[in-house]
């Protein structure tokens, strides 16, 4: 009798171990890192660059809902001279909504709401941006604050699409006697993300 | 909190303010590269230099400017008295000149 009980317990233990192994293979722990790329349009004006906006992202999971979001962003806008000397002999720049070029590195926090296939999120961060308006020979360094909202759509466990709109406010320091100038812009973008 | 709001308001104001002059008409200049089209060189006629555009009739000129018979037809700011030219700085006053074509007169801001 005791031998029968021992055999039954052994079989149960083996069966449990098999189930656990199968379960582990079917649902591997998701990675806490994501890379992505997005394409969009940035709107600027005066000495805030605007135009085609391309970003590369790296995301690292900090908690259940919060992710670090590091970005390298490039803006490619028009190239027409828009600066002049006013009657006080001060340089004034009046660039359009989509003028200038820029490269930016930014550190952001992205917070997701809810879970599932469709995940809305908000994002906030700070960047350092090199800005250039070539025809006017105007160059500057800007420190924009970013605030955005977006939606992430999971296509597969490893691939997602996202769309996002953001506002940007900051200050920049420029040459040609322009000095400190406000940075006010916005953008919309869409892209893809890949879990590592 | 009030100071922060005031600072934000000031920032927005600076971001939105416009100049009276532009690369098209009125900016200071020393050569054509500083203007959209052409620079009337600094001198007694146009102190500090004056960006302008070619015209044949008033309709060719931006708002608040008129086409005058100088340099083959250029746009200049319309005025009614000398204080109306103060925004252009020292040396500018309100003068009566020939309109483009010479048939009528216009009062515009210019030097001398």
HADDOCK unambig.tbl for C-alpha pairs under 7 A between the chains (distance, minus, plus):
assign (segid A and resid 84 and name CA) (segid B and resid 22 and name CA) 6.88 0.50 0.50
assign (segid A and resid 84 and name CA) (segid B and resid 23 and name CA) 5.76 0.50 0.50
assign (segid A and resid 84 and name CA) (segid B and resid 27 and name CA) 6.27 0.50 0.50
assign (segid A and resid 84 and name CA) (segid B and resid 34 and name CA) 6.26 0.50 0.50
assign (segid A and resid 85 and name CA) (segid B and resid 27 and name CA) 5.60 0.50 0.50
assign (segid A and resid 85 and name CA) (segid B and resid 28 and name CA) 5.30 0.50 0.50
assign (segid A and resid 86 and name CA) (segid B and resid 21 and name CA) 6.43 0.50 0.50
assign (segid A and resid 86 and name CA) (segid B and resid 27 and name CA) 5.08 0.50 0.50
assign (segid A and resid 86 and name CA) (segid B and resid 28 and name CA) 5.86 0.50 0.50
assign (segid A and resid 87 and name CA) (segid B and resid 27 and name CA) 6.27 0.50 0.50
assign (segid A and resid 87 and name CA) (segid B and resid 28 and name CA) 5.83 0.50 0.50
assign (segid A and resid 87 and name CA) (segid B and resid 88 and name CA) 5.58 0.50 0.50
assign (segid A and resid 87 and name CA) (segid B and resid 89 and name CA) 6.29 0.50 0.50
assign (segid A and resid 89 and name CA) (segid B and resid 28 and name CA) 6.86 0.50 0.50
assign (segid A and resid 182 and name CA) (segid B and resid 11 and name CA) 6.68 0.50 0.50
assign (segid A and resid 182 and name CA) (segid B and resid 15 and name CA) 6.20 0.50 0.50
